[in-house]
Amino acid sequence: MAAIAASTGSSNVILIEKNSSLGKKLLMTGKGRCNLTNDCDLEAFLQRFSKNGQFLRDSFKIMFNSQLVSFFEDRGLKMKVERQKRVFPVTDRSSSVLRILENELKKNKVKIITDTGINSVLVKDGKVSGVLSNIGRSFECDSLILATGGVSYKNTGSDGEGIKVAEALGHKIVQLRAGLVPLIVKQKFIKDLEGLSLKNIRLLFNAGKKKVISDVGEMIFTKNGISGPLVLTLSCSIVDFLKDGYHVNCSVDLKPALSKDQLLKRFFKDVSDHPKKSIKGILKDYLPERLICTFLDLLNIPHEEKISHINRKVREDLLDMFKGFSFDIERGESIDFGMITQGGVSLKDVSPKTMESRIVKGLYFAGEMLDIDADTGGFNLQAAFSTGFLAGLSSIS
C-alpha cells in the first residue's frame, strides 16, 4: 500500500521484497480469508489498541475503514461485514486482496525486486541517500519507507531486519514481545481436549485481585493450552500479569446466557424426566462429548453411572463446572506463535502526521514495525494499510 500511494506522484518507485513473491503474511490473515478491517466507528476502533492508538488519528484521516473498503470495491472486489463488524472480501480469499494490490502496482509501474532483503540504510547529512541490500546491491533514493514487519511468523520473512536497521540509525526500539498468542495451561487434562472448539462462552481471568472478563465468543483447546478469538484478544493482558508475578486462573462459563439457578432448574427437570438415563446421556444435551468425559473424570464419576444414583451435591458440583470450568495459566506461547509483534520503533521517533522519522529525514515507517498493536478483528491490518498509505503520500510531498 505504501508503494501504491507513493507511485501516485512518482514514476520511479521500487518495492524491495525479501520473499520470492509478495504478500506472504497477508495471505495468512483471517485464516486465509483476510479480515481486512472492522466496520466500527473511529472512537471504538481506537479503543481496540492496547496503547498508542491515538497515534493513528492522522493516518486514519487519510485512510480509514470506509476508504479502505472503497479502494478495493472500486477495483472490483466487494466486501462483506460479518459478526463483530469484521470486514472480509466476498470471495473469502486473501488471494483476492493480494491480486488487487498487485494489479495496482503493475498499473502504476512500480518496479518490484524479490528475494532481496536490506542490510543498511545509507544516510548523508542527516537524510536518506540510499539502501544497501543483503546481496551487496545498493539503491539510491531520496525517500525510503520501511515496512518490514515485526518478528512473528518468521517463515513469512518477518525476522526483524528492518527493526535492527532502525535501531542502528539511532531509533529507540520498544522491547519486542509476542502479541495475540495462545496461552499454555498447567493442567495435563487439557491435552485430551485438543482441537475442541467452544462457541458462545465467556472467559474470566483472575490474577490476585485483578479480573479480566471477555465478551461472549469462541475459544479452542490446543495440545497444551487455549487459543481462539477470546483468548488471543486478552492474551497481552494475561502475559503481563504473569510477568508481574501473578498466579493466573482461567474460568470458562460454558452457559453465559443462563444463571446458575436457571441451569439448576433445567438440569434437575431433565433428571426428573429421565431417571434411568446415564449421567453421560443426560449431559449430551449440554456439552460436547469430550468435555463430558473430562468433567466426569475430574469429579471421579463413572461415565455410565445412572443419574438417579448420583447425589445432589455431586450434581451441583458438576453444574458448577458449567459456569466455571477452571485451570491455571502457565505462560503465553513464544513470540514465534504470536499473530503480531508488540513493541517496535518508538512512536516518539516518528511523526504521526507523516510517518517520517524524527531522526533521519526521508525515512518513513509503516505497519507492524511501529510500536502499535490491537485486538483481533481487522484492527491491525487497517493500521498497517493506513500508516503505509500515509507514508507513501508523505514520501512524495
N, C-alpha and C positions, 0 to 999 in steps of 0.2 A: 504493500500500500504506500509506503514511503517513496519507492521508486516511481510508482504511478503518479503520485502527487507532484514529485519533482519534474517529471517528464512533461507536465502540462505547460511548463515555462522554460524548458531547456531541451535542446536537441542532442545533448551529449551526456546521457545518464547511463552509468554502468552499475549493474546489480551483480555483486560477487556472492556466490552461493557455495557453501562448504560441501554440500552433498552433491550427488550426481544429478539430482533433479530438485525442483522447487517444492516447497510446501509439505515436507515430510511430517512435521509435527501437526500442521493444520489438518492433514488427512486423518489424524488420530482423534481429533477433538469431538466431543459429544458422542463417543463410542462409534466414530466413523460417520456420524450424521452432521456434525458441525453445528454446535449450538452457538450461532453467530453473535447474538446479543440478547438483551432482555427488554421487554416492552414496558417496563415500569417507568415512572416519571423520574426526573433528574434527581430530586432530593432522595427518593427511595433508592435510586441507583447508587448514589454516592455513599449511602449508609451501609452498603454491602461490602465496602472495602474495609479491611482490618485496621488501616490507618492511612493517613496521607491522601485520602480520596479527594479532598478539596483541591489538591494539586491539579486535578484533571479538568477543572471547570473551564479553563481556556481552550483546551483541546476539544472538549465536548461542545463548546460554542461553534467550533468549526465542523465537527462531525460527531453527532450523537446517534442514537439508535434509529431514528426516523431517516436521517440522511444516509446511514449505512445500508438500511433496507432498500432505500430508493436507488442507491448506487448499483445494487445487484438486480433489482427488479427492472430498472431502466435498460439493463443489458440482457434481459430475457429470463432471469432466474427468480421466480416467485418465492415468497416466503410465507410461513405459517406460524401462528402463535399457539403454543401448547400450554400445558398446566404450568403454574408458577411463572407465566408470561415469558417462557423460554421461546426464542425465535430460531426456527430451523428452515432450511430450504425445503420446498415441497418434494423434492426428489429424495430427501432423506440421505443424501450422499455428500460427504465433504468434497469429493472429487468435482462436484458441480460448482462449488465455490471456487476451488482452485482453478478450474477451467476458465471462469470469468476473469480472474486476476491475470492468468497467463495470456489470455486474448488481449487484455487491455495493455499489458506490457509490450506485446507484439505490435499492436496498433500504434502505440506511442514510440515505437522504435527504440526501446530500451535494450541495450546490449547486455546479454546475460552470460556470465562466466561461471561455470560449475566446477566442482571438485577443487575448489580453491578456498583456503582459509586466510586469516590475516595474522601477521607476525607483529607488526608495529605500525603506528601512525607517525608519519613524518610531519614535523612542525617547524615552521620558520617564522621568527619574530612574533611568537605567540599565536600564530594562525596555522591551520591545517594547510599542508602543501602536497600531501600525497599519502599513500598507504603501501606498505611492503607486505607481500603475500607470503604464505608459508612455503612456497616453492621458489622464492627468490625473485619473483616478478614484482616490479613496482608500478604504481599507477599515480600519475599526477592528478590533483584535484583541488578545487577551491573550497568545496564543501564535502563533508563526509558524514553519513548517517550510520551509526552503529545500532543494529537491531539483531544481535546475535543470541538473544535469549538468556536463560539462566543456566542451571546445571542439572535440572531434572530431565529424565529420559535422554540420557547421553547417546543412545543409539539413533536419536534424531539429529545429532550433530551439536546439541546444546551441551558443550563441555566447559563453558565459562571463559572461552578465549577472549571475547570482547570485554568482559569484566576485568580480566587481567590487563588488557591493553589500557582500559580507562584508568585503572589504578596506577599503572606505570606513568601515566600522564599527569598524575597528581590528584585525581579524584578520590574522594573518600568512598570506601565501599562498606555499606552496612552488612553485618555478618549474614552470610547466606545460610538459609535454613529451609527445610522441607515444608512446603505448604500443601494443604489439601491431601493429607496422607491417610492411609488405613491405620488403624490402631491395633497394637498387639495386646492380647489378653493373657493373663497369668494362668487361668484355669485350663486344664488339658481337655475338658469335655468339649471345648469349642471346636476342636478338630472334627468331632463327629457331625458337626453341623455345616461343614464346609460346603459352600455353594448354595445354601438355603437362603432364599430371599424373602424378606418380610415387608409387607405393604401396610400402609395406614397404621403405623406405630409411632410412638413418641419416645425419645430418649431423655433420661435425666442423668447428668453427671454431677457427682458430689466430690468436692475437694475441700476437706475441712468444713468451714462454714460457708464456703463458696459453692454456688449451684449454677449449672448451665442447663437450660431446658430447650429442647429442639422443637421445631414445628412438627406437625404430623406428616409423615412421609415414608421413605423406603430406606432399608439397610440390607446388607448381605453379609453372611458369615464367610470368612476366608479360612485358610488352613490353620491359621494361628491367631485369628482376631476378627475384627469387624471392619466393614467398609460400606460404600454406598453413599448417596447424596447427603443424608442427615449426618453421617459420621464425618465425611470429608469437610462439610461446611463448618463443623465445630472443632475439627482436629487441631487447628492452630492454638485455640484457647486451651485445649486439653494438654497439648505438648508443653505449653508454657507453665501450666500448673505442675506438671511432672518435673520440669526443670527447676521450679521453685521449691521442690522437695515435698510436695503434697502427695498423699495417697489418694488415688482417683478411682472411684467406683462408678460403674455404669449400670443403670437400671432401665430395662425395656418395659414400657407399658404396651402390652400387646392389644389392649382393648381401650384406647383413649376415649372412645365415644361413649363408654359405659362407666358409671360409677361402680365402686365395689359392691354396694348394696344391690344395684340393678343386676350385676353379674351374679351375685349370690342367689337372687330370686330366680333368675333364668336357669342357672345350673341346678339348683335344688328341685325345680319343677321337672327338669329333664330326668333327674334321678328318680323322682317320684313316679314319673310316667313310664320309666324303663328300668325297674329294679333288678331285672335279670341280666341286664347288659354288663359287659366288662367295662372297667374304667377306661380302657383304651378305646372301646367302642363309643362310649359317651363323649370322650374328648375329640373324636374325629370331626365333630361339628364345630369345634372351637379352634383347633390348632393343626398345623402341618404334622404329618406322622413322625418325622424325625425329631421334631421338637417335643412331641408327646413322649417318645421313648426317653429323651434326655430328662424331662421333668420327672417321669416315673422313676428313673434310675437315681436321680438326685434325692428323691424322697423315699427310696427303698420300697417302692410299691410294685408288686408283681404285675406284669403287663396284662395278664388275663384275669386278674382278681375281679370278682363281681363287685359292682359299685355298692351293692347293699351290704357288703362285708367290710367296707371302709368307713371308719368312724368319722363323725362330723369334723373333728379337729383336723384330721389329715386332709379332708376335702377342702377345708378353709385354707390350709397351708398351700394346697395346690392352686387355689384361686388367687392367693397372694402372689404367686409366681406369674399369673396372668397380668397382674398390674405392676409387678416389679421383679422381673427376671434379671438378676444382678450378677455381675462378675467384675473383676478388678482389671484395670488397665495398667500394663507394664511399661509401655513406651509407644512412641509413634514409629512407623516404618522409617527406613533411611531415606535420605534425600533422593536417591535413585528411583524411589517409588512415589515421590511427590508429583502431583499433577502440575504444580507450579513451584517456582522458587521464591521464597520470601527473602527480602533483603536485596542488595544490588547497589547501583550507583546512587549515592546520597542525593536527595532532591535539593539539598542546599547548594549543590554544584550545578544545577540545571535550571534554566529559565522556564517557568510554566507557560509563558506566552509564546515561546518559540521552540522549545525543546533543545535550545542551544546550550552548550557547556558554558559555564561562567569562568572557566579556567583556560580553555583553548577556543579561540574564535574559529568559526566554520565547522565545528564538531557538534553533532547532534546525536541525541539518544532517543530510542523508542522501544516500547514493548516491555518484555519481562525482565530485561537487564536493569530497569529502573526499580527503585525501592517502592514498588506498588504491588499490592495483591488483594484479591477479593474472593468472595464465595464462589461456588459453582453456580451456573445458571446463565452463562454468556457474558458475565461482567468482565472477566479478564481478557477475553478476546476483543470485546469492544474497546477496552483501554489500549490494547495493542494496535488496533486499527486506527483509533483516534490520534494517539501520540505519533504513530507513523505518518499519518496524513498531514498533521500539523508540522512535523519535522521536515517532510518533503516540500511543503509550501514555503516554509521559512528558509530552506536552503537555497531557494532561487529568488528570494525577495531582496 
